[in-house]
């Protein structure tokens, strides 16, 4: 690779460039980004939108001494490329490769690890105050998107920061596009603040005309500021104690760099926290992504000359799609059903529900806590809310799940997408903990479907209950099981035996039933599809313990506090002594990589389950294996 980008191994190299060199560098960076992500897949539109902003921030601020904190972090590929990881971009989001998000252990330039939204201002404020307490001179910069600004945590941090005098800059990257289209009063406010295309165009033309006469240009600038003051005497952010600057074009380096240089001087002069509003465009510079930023938010591999090409053969429907179909089918039957998502309409499979039932669809923005308590309020009035939320994002609303839903025993259904291994998104998105953190809450039930059809049926079962129920299902497709023609429930709290053997019984929770069945063929073991982590099918567990010498539990969730722990608690309470081997996710964060490869490494594929049982419980296996497959009644 020739050109400016090949000479940039760190921001120090970038800062040695002249300002006129920054535009061609940004162009090279954008082209490298297109070619790189096309080979690996990953977040795309958001990264194309932050190329110039990233160049300008590293050019003006003394990173890594100055702390640069990215919100969510799925827009940091340009940052990674400029901070010494250009040659490793071909390993992006692959096992052993670099992460798709900022990771402190990966680079000193990743000041704060993140992948969930709305944490940047809090973290950057902490860093700025820490530097002040240690007597160190350093600046802190938080880059946050307009979607992430919808979360309450961002405003808690603004409220705290506004009463300090720390050298903190908050950059609002306003691209009018989070993952799903942004919603709410704040987004409308930001749109109004921009004053429309007429204001932006008039300002640009005026600057060009008056540039030949600097005194007139200065007069016009002052007049504009006074006019803004008359129209907007104080913006929302100024009320929080920030000096608001903007909006400015986030792709115009001739505006970005001098503005950031001025802000840097303000920070050094003790002017207190600053707020810069930049306007960018997702997918900037790649026409297909500009036209459809949602489709290009996180594509797989593609040919950059052609773009995303639909597969020749339709893929099996994902669990998210199954949920979306169930939601529409159930909404047809019950007008009380309300669908809620915290800014994940596409990811949670709710696009069709939104189209067909717009008056019963609520996207509350990136506000998981509000989503759960909002559902509780609906349930109090006799409606039937279904909260579609990723397992890892429900963690953010744990207090609300306990106090506002469970304590009042309200019939809220939690559709927990991305339960278990998520693959390329890594540990921040891994749905490892939902069984453990929900199982200890009174009134809450947890269903673990083994395939798409069972997911559809258990969602119906959950919906029919008069108390909170979570249905957890993984990312991606299952085995391709045919769905029922209409919603029909399965017995609440009951599992089933799928294969009769002797010696060892495997109790499978969720989609790991299928590798467990394969392992059992070689082991001669019994396999139960447990379906429910809570309530456990007590009679089935005790029956299996009575008829077998040892038990194995298998789950795609944390072993600590998980479904296997529930089985052992039940046996202990009943005074039943049996060896129990719990298999699941170990007590460590699971790295990013291909899900099948990760499961194999964790011993949760068929051969891994077989190997673990032979190593730990070999003496209880019956030889030759007894084979008797039990086909459940539909």
HELIX and SHEET records of a PDB file:
HELIX    1   1 UNK A    5  UNK A    7  5                                   3    
HELIX    2   2 UNK A   11  UNK A   15  1                                   5    
HELIX    3   3 UNK A   20  UNK A   40  1                                  21    
HELIX    4   4 UNK A   45  UNK A   48  1                                   4    
HELIX    5   5 UNK A   51  UNK A   60  1                                  10    
HELIX    6   6 UNK A   77  UNK A   80  1                                   4    
HELIX    7   7 UNK A   81  UNK A   85  3                                   5    
HELIX    8   8 UNK A   86  UNK A   91  5                                   6    
HELIX    9   9 UNK A  120  UNK A  133  1                                  14    
HELIX   10  10 UNK A  148  UNK A  150  5                                   3    
HELIX   11  11 UNK A  152  UNK A  161  1                                  10    
HELIX   12  12 UNK A  185  UNK A  193  1                                   9    
HELIX   13  13 UNK A  196  UNK A  210  1                                  15    
HELIX   14  14 UNK A  214  UNK A  231  1                                  18    
HELIX   15  15 UNK A  236  UNK A  239  1                                   4    
HELIX   16  16 UNK A  253  UNK A  268  1                                  16    
HELIX   17  17 UNK A  287  UNK A  291  1                                   5    
HELIX   18  18 UNK A  319  UNK A  333  1                                  15    
HELIX   19  19 UNK A  351  UNK A  356  1                                   6    
HELIX   20  20 UNK A  358  UNK A  360  5                                   3    
HELIX   21  21 UNK A  368  UNK A  380  1                                  13    
HELIX   22  22 UNK A  391  UNK A  394  1                                   4    
HELIX   23  23 UNK A  395  UNK A  397  5                                   3    
HELIX   24  24 UNK A  398  UNK A  400  1                                   3    
HELIX   25  25 UNK A  401  UNK A  406  3                                   6    
HELIX   26  26 UNK A  434  UNK A  439  1                                   6    
HELIX   27  27 UNK A  452  UNK A  464  1                                  13    
HELIX   28  28 UNK A  513  UNK A  523  1                                  11    
HELIX   29  29 UNK A  538  UNK A  547  1                                  10    
HELIX   30  30 UNK A  563  UNK A  574  1                                  12    
HELIX   31  31 UNK A  595  UNK A  601  1                                   7    
HELIX   32  32 UNK A  606  UNK A  617  1                                  12    
HELIX   33  33 UNK A  618  UNK A  620  5                                   3    
SHEET    1   A 5 UNK A  67  UNK A  70  0                                        
SHEET    2   A 5 UNK A 140  UNK A 145  1                                        
SHEET    3   A 5 UNK A 168  UNK A 174  1                                        
SHEET    4   A 5 UNK A 274  UNK A 279  1                                        
SHEET    5   A 5 UNK A 243  UNK A 249  1                                        
SHEET    1   B 7 UNK A 361  UNK A 363  0                                        
SHEET    2   B 7 UNK A 337  UNK A 341  1                                        
SHEET    3   B 7 UNK A 384  UNK A 390  1                                        
SHEET    4   B 7 UNK A 413  UNK A 417  1                                        
SHEET    5   B 7 UNK A 469  UNK A 472  1                                        
SHEET    6   B 7 UNK A 445  UNK A 448  1                                        
SHEET    7   B 7 UNK A 532  UNK A 534 -1                                        
SHEET    1   C 6 UNK A 579  UNK A 585  0                                        
SHEET    2   C 6 UNK A 550  UNK A 558  1                                        
SHEET    3   C 6 UNK A 504  UNK A 509  1                                        
SHEET    4   C 6 UNK A 526  UNK A 529  1                                        
SHEET    5   C 6 UNK A 496  UNK A 500 -1                                        
SHEET    6   C 6 UNK A 628  UNK A 629 -1                                        
END                                                                             
